[in-house]
Amino acid sequence: MPARLQIQPKDCSPLGLLILQYLEEHHISMNRLAEMADIPQPRLRGACFKGTCPTPETLRKLSKVIGMHHLELYTLAYEGRIAKRPEDSDDNYYSNLIREIFETAREMDLLAPPQRPSKAQIERALRELGFTNRDQDNVSQVKKLRRL
């Protein structure tokens, strides 16, 4: 059984909470997880705390061991640091959206593409999901109001 951790959940970022949960579920120590991920233990420990900035390389290495895409870990590590849209009432809008995309992909047994999709492919996918230009959205709202 691993030694009792000195890190308290109240001091952890969302990424840190995930790491603590992983350690508990797999009955391993932080030292062992650091070895498995080929990350220095102090760096892994530091990545757990609120306000820290783990490197993309640390997140990539950790993602391979934990079994999550590194972008999911990135959203956990940097949650709250993405500029909030003024019209959003949900503080976690972007993080939740990215997590939902990867969760759905995992459920469908899909892997992330080996190369980043082109901007045109991303735009096409967003439109299929219902995203619209601000002007189009305003026009459609006006049309709805006129029908009433």
Backbone bond lengths (Angstrom), bond angles and torsions (degrees), N, CA, C in turn:
res aa  C-N    CA-C-N  psi(-1)  N-CA   C-N-CA  omega(-1)  CA-C   N-CA-C  phi
1 M - - - 1.454 - - 1.533 108.29 -
2 P 1.328 117.34 136.97 1.452 120.03 -177.93 1.522 112.16 -68.22
3 A 1.339 114.57 156.02 1.453 119.78 177.45 1.531 109.85 -64.66
4 R 1.302 116.67 153.45 1.461 121.57 179.67 1.530 109.12 -65.72
5 L 1.312 116.06 131.88 1.457 121.11 -177.79 1.520 111.17 -73.88
6 Q 1.314 115.20 145.85 1.453 121.09 176.21 1.531 111.00 -88.56
7 I 1.310 117.29 -10.27 1.466 121.82 -178.20 1.519 108.65 -84.99
8 Q 1.308 115.89 130.78 1.452 121.65 179.19 1.532 109.82 -98.92
9 P 1.313 117.82 139.22 1.468 120.19 179.87 1.533 113.49 -53.74
10 K 1.323 117.46 -34.02 1.469 119.72 -178.81 1.529 111.99 -65.26
11 D 1.332 117.45 -19.64 1.465 121.74 179.75 1.526 112.41 -92.90
12 C 1.329 116.89 -3.40 1.462 121.38 -171.16 1.525 113.39 -94.22
13 S 1.309 113.14 148.85 1.464 121.51 168.57 1.529 106.99 -77.43
14 P 1.336 117.64 172.12 1.472 118.43 174.53 1.544 111.84 -56.61
15 L 1.335 117.24 -36.48 1.468 119.92 176.73 1.525 109.81 -64.41
16 G 1.320 117.03 -43.09 1.461 120.85 179.38 1.517 112.00 -60.97
17 L 1.326 116.21 -39.83 1.467 119.84 177.45 1.523 111.01 -63.38
18 L 1.328 116.28 -39.52 1.464 120.06 177.34 1.528 110.32 -63.43
19 I 1.326 116.77 -43.04 1.470 120.88 179.54 1.525 109.88 -62.48
20 L 1.327 117.46 -46.58 1.477 120.21 178.83 1.528 110.85 -60.23
21 Q 1.317 116.81 -41.44 1.468 121.04 178.94 1.532 109.81 -62.94
22 Y 1.323 116.77 -42.50 1.469 121.06 179.89 1.529 110.08 -62.26
23 L 1.329 116.73 -44.04 1.470 120.41 179.87 1.526 110.56 -60.86
24 E 1.319 115.68 -44.10 1.457 120.18 -178.70 1.531 111.73 -66.48
25 E 1.332 116.56 -46.01 1.465 120.58 -177.45 1.525 112.46 -65.88
26 H 1.342 116.35 -32.63 1.463 119.85 -176.98 1.530 112.75 -100.49
27 H 1.326 116.46 2.34 1.468 122.40 177.07 1.525 111.74 51.98
28 I 1.332 114.98 49.50 1.461 119.71 177.41 1.523 109.17 -126.62
29 S 1.307 115.31 162.48 1.462 120.87 178.88 1.522 109.86 -89.44
30 M 1.314 115.25 165.54 1.461 119.87 176.26 1.532 109.67 -64.05
31 N 1.335 116.50 -36.92 1.469 119.80 177.18 1.523 110.81 -59.22
32 R 1.326 115.99 -43.17 1.472 120.27 -179.54 1.529 111.03 -65.85
33 L 1.325 117.37 -43.34 1.463 120.30 178.14 1.529 110.04 -62.42
34 A 1.324 117.16 -40.77 1.464 120.72 178.39 1.534 110.39 -61.76
35 E 1.329 116.91 -42.18 1.477 120.83 176.80 1.523 110.95 -61.40
36 M 1.332 115.37 -48.14 1.467 120.00 -178.01 1.526 111.63 -59.92
37 A 1.333 116.71 -36.05 1.460 121.30 -177.07 1.528 112.14 -91.37
38 D 1.328 117.13 -4.50 1.470 122.05 -177.52 1.538 110.70 58.21
39 I 1.341 113.99 46.36 1.462 122.03 178.91 1.535 106.57 -122.77
40 P 1.315 118.64 135.85 1.464 118.01 174.48 1.528 110.57 -58.13
41 Q 1.322 116.51 137.25 1.462 120.56 -176.04 1.526 112.60 -56.69
42 P 1.344 119.94 -42.07 1.471 118.51 178.33 1.538 112.89 -61.01
43 R 1.330 116.56 -33.72 1.467 119.65 178.22 1.529 110.60 -69.00
44 L 1.331 116.84 -42.22 1.463 120.39 178.12 1.528 110.13 -64.13
45 R 1.316 115.96 -44.02 1.472 120.38 178.82 1.529 109.89 -60.71
46 G 1.316 117.03 -45.27 1.459 121.37 -179.99 1.519 112.76 -61.93
47 A 1.326 116.82 -32.92 1.467 121.35 -179.60 1.521 112.04 -66.16
48 C 1.318 116.73 -15.78 1.462 121.03 -177.90 1.524 113.34 -78.02
49 F 1.312 117.64 -24.68 1.456 120.37 -170.51 1.517 113.80 -85.26
50 K 1.332 115.07 151.94 1.463 122.06 175.67 1.533 108.56 -60.14
51 G 1.326 115.58 143.27 1.462 120.34 174.14 1.509 115.41 79.61
52 T 1.328 117.79 1.68 1.471 118.87 178.39 1.521 109.90 -89.61
53 C 1.307 115.87 162.89 1.466 121.72 -177.61 1.524 109.67 -126.22
54 P 1.328 118.15 82.24 1.464 119.15 177.90 1.523 110.63 -62.18
55 T 1.311 116.09 145.58 1.464 119.99 -178.88 1.524 110.31 -72.31
56 P 1.331 116.84 154.05 1.469 119.26 175.37 1.534 112.10 -56.21
57 E 1.338 117.09 -35.52 1.472 120.35 179.32 1.530 110.71 -64.30
58 T 1.326 116.64 -41.79 1.472 120.74 177.06 1.526 109.83 -60.46
59 L 1.321 116.54 -44.46 1.463 120.43 -179.33 1.526 111.37 -65.89
60 R 1.332 117.42 -38.13 1.474 120.29 178.28 1.524 110.66 -64.29
61 K 1.322 116.78 -46.05 1.468 119.93 -179.83 1.526 111.27 -63.98
62 L 1.315 116.33 -43.38 1.464 121.08 -179.74 1.526 110.90 -65.48
63 S 1.319 116.63 -37.23 1.467 120.19 -177.95 1.528 111.80 -62.27
64 K 1.320 116.93 -35.13 1.470 120.11 -179.84 1.519 111.39 -65.00
65 V 1.316 116.82 -36.66 1.470 120.49 -179.21 1.524 110.77 -77.65
66 I 1.322 116.54 -43.99 1.465 121.46 -176.54 1.524 111.73 -73.82
67 G 1.337 116.99 -25.87 1.458 120.48 178.61 1.512 113.43 86.59
68 M 1.315 116.38 27.73 1.453 121.34 176.04 1.529 108.00 -122.73
69 H 1.313 116.44 156.42 1.458 120.28 177.71 1.525 108.54 -69.05
70 H 1.331 116.32 143.28 1.467 119.14 -176.65 1.533 112.76 -62.55
71 L 1.327 117.91 -25.47 1.465 119.28 177.46 1.528 111.64 -69.95
72 E 1.332 116.37 -29.52 1.461 119.30 174.93 1.526 109.85 -65.55
73 L 1.343 115.46 -42.41 1.462 119.30 178.00 1.518 110.52 -66.21
74 Y 1.323 115.88 -36.63 1.461 120.85 178.38 1.531 110.35 -60.75
75 T 1.323 116.77 -43.77 1.474 118.69 -179.83 1.522 110.99 -66.35
76 L 1.328 117.40 -33.11 1.461 119.67 176.08 1.526 111.33 -69.77
77 A 1.327 115.76 -41.60 1.465 120.37 -177.90 1.518 112.03 -67.57
78 Y 1.321 116.10 -34.95 1.458 119.79 -174.26 1.518 112.61 -110.95
79 E 1.324 116.48 18.26 1.454 121.12 -179.57 1.528 110.13 -55.14
80 G 1.308 115.42 133.90 1.451 120.06 179.91 1.509 113.92 86.80
81 R 1.324 117.17 -6.76 1.462 119.72 -179.07 1.517 112.08 -98.79
82 I 1.329 116.72 -9.96 1.461 120.78 175.51 1.524 106.61 -80.50
83 A 1.305 115.72 135.22 1.464 119.41 -178.10 1.524 110.13 -55.44
84 K 1.298 115.94 132.71 1.452 121.97 -178.87 1.525 109.57 -81.80
85 R 1.316 115.77 136.54 1.461 119.56 173.62 1.515 107.56 -71.86
86 P 1.330 118.02 132.68 1.456 119.60 -176.96 1.526 113.33 -60.31
87 E 1.332 117.52 -31.14 1.459 118.73 -177.17 1.533 112.94 -83.02
88 D 1.328 117.11 -4.30 1.462 119.75 179.86 1.523 110.88 -86.35
89 S 1.311 116.02 131.28 1.455 119.36 176.10 1.521 110.39 -91.81
90 D 1.336 117.89 -18.93 1.452 122.50 -178.67 1.521 109.33 -91.09
91 D 1.325 116.75 117.87 1.461 121.44 -178.42 1.526 112.61 -62.77
92 N 1.307 118.01 -24.24 1.462 121.52 -174.56 1.530 112.71 -105.13
93 Y 1.299 117.59 25.33 1.465 122.47 -174.75 1.528 112.48 -51.79
94 Y 1.330 117.50 -55.63 1.463 120.74 -175.78 1.532 111.71 -68.12
95 S 1.312 116.68 -43.67 1.460 120.10 179.42 1.524 110.92 -61.19
96 N 1.325 115.84 -44.43 1.466 119.70 179.79 1.520 111.28 -64.38
97 L 1.327 117.09 -39.27 1.459 121.36 179.30 1.530 110.78 -62.50
98 I 1.313 117.01 -47.36 1.468 120.71 -179.63 1.520 110.40 -64.83
99 R 1.337 116.77 -43.84 1.465 119.43 178.35 1.522 111.29 -60.95
100 E 1.330 116.82 -41.44 1.464 121.22 -179.72 1.526 110.65 -62.79
101 I 1.320 116.76 -40.68 1.472 120.55 178.30 1.522 110.07 -60.44
102 F 1.340 116.87 -48.85 1.461 119.51 -177.69 1.524 112.13 -71.28
103 E 1.316 117.68 -34.98 1.467 120.18 176.87 1.524 110.46 -63.61
104 T 1.322 116.59 -43.87 1.465 120.80 178.57 1.525 110.50 -63.51
105 A 1.330 116.23 -42.38 1.469 119.70 178.27 1.529 110.62 -61.03
106 R 1.335 116.50 -42.43 1.469 120.24 179.13 1.520 110.91 -63.60
107 E 1.341 116.69 -43.06 1.464 120.64 179.16 1.518 111.51 -61.84
108 M 1.326 115.94 -32.67 1.462 120.76 179.57 1.525 111.82 -87.16
109 D 1.340 115.85 3.40 1.459 122.87 -178.33 1.528 111.17 60.31
110 L 1.329 116.02 38.44 1.461 122.61 178.31 1.525 109.80 -100.10
111 L 1.310 116.16 145.59 1.459 121.71 175.42 1.516 108.81 -103.62
112 A 1.323 116.04 152.36 1.461 120.07 176.11 1.526 108.33 -63.97
113 P 1.331 117.59 146.95 1.462 119.19 -179.42 1.528 110.87 -63.71
114 P 1.340 116.97 147.00 1.470 119.62 -178.63 1.533 112.34 -66.69
115 Q 1.333 116.61 -25.84 1.453 121.19 177.51 1.517 108.44 -123.43
116 R 1.296 114.62 150.65 1.463 119.33 178.49 1.522 109.19 -62.02
117 P 1.333 117.74 134.21 1.470 119.74 177.18 1.530 110.27 -62.98
118 S 1.321 115.45 152.82 1.463 119.65 178.22 1.519 109.37 -68.16
119 K 1.307 116.28 162.30 1.466 120.94 178.33 1.532 110.15 -59.96
120 A 1.337 116.92 -39.73 1.470 120.64 179.51 1.532 110.69 -62.60
121 Q 1.346 117.66 -40.49 1.462 120.71 178.53 1.527 110.98 -65.89
122 I 1.319 116.22 -40.40 1.467 120.11 178.77 1.523 110.04 -65.23
123 E 1.337 116.86 -44.29 1.469 120.47 179.09 1.527 111.46 -61.11
124 R 1.333 116.95 -43.12 1.467 121.20 179.20 1.533 110.36 -61.98
125 A 1.333 116.88 -43.88 1.464 120.65 -179.88 1.532 111.01 -65.16
126 L 1.323 116.80 -39.45 1.463 120.02 179.06 1.521 111.33 -64.77
127 R 1.325 116.90 -41.01 1.477 119.75 178.90 1.527 110.32 -65.34
128 E 1.343 117.17 -37.65 1.464 120.33 177.25 1.528 111.60 -64.52
129 L 1.326 116.67 -28.18 1.461 121.22 177.76 1.524 112.76 -81.74
130 G 1.328 116.31 -5.70 1.456 119.20 177.18 1.519 115.46 104.85
131 F 1.329 117.92 4.26 1.460 120.12 176.66 1.529 108.34 -69.50
132 T 1.344 116.27 141.96 1.463 120.92 179.47 1.524 109.76 -134.06
133 N 1.330 115.37 163.52 1.464 120.14 172.66 1.517 107.60 -70.21
134 R 1.309 116.54 152.81 1.464 120.38 179.15 1.527 110.55 -56.56
135 D 1.343 116.78 -43.69 1.466 120.54 -179.16 1.523 111.02 -63.07
136 Q 1.339 117.21 -43.46 1.464 120.71 178.80 1.520 110.65 -63.31
137 D 1.319 115.95 -39.67 1.456 120.48 -179.49 1.527 109.89 -65.05
138 N 1.322 116.73 -42.76 1.470 120.26 178.71 1.529 110.89 -64.07
139 V 1.340 116.59 -41.13 1.471 120.67 179.37 1.521 109.88 -63.35
140 S 1.328 117.83 -44.00 1.468 120.13 -178.86 1.528 110.64 -66.83
141 Q 1.329 118.25 -33.84 1.462 120.36 176.99 1.528 110.98 -67.55
142 V 1.341 116.50 -40.13 1.468 120.76 177.95 1.522 109.43 -63.05
143 K 1.344 117.33 -43.48 1.468 121.03 179.38 1.530 110.73 -61.01
144 K 1.338 116.70 -40.95 1.458 120.05 178.53 1.515 110.71 -62.78
145 L 1.325 116.58 -41.84 1.460 120.41 179.79 1.512 111.88 -64.95
146 R 1.341 116.78 -38.06 1.459 120.83 179.67 1.526 111.20 -64.76
147 R 1.346 116.64 -34.38 1.459 120.63 -179.97 1.523 111.47 -68.65
148 L 1.319 117.06 -25.79 1.466 120.55 -179.80 1.498 108.81 -76.15
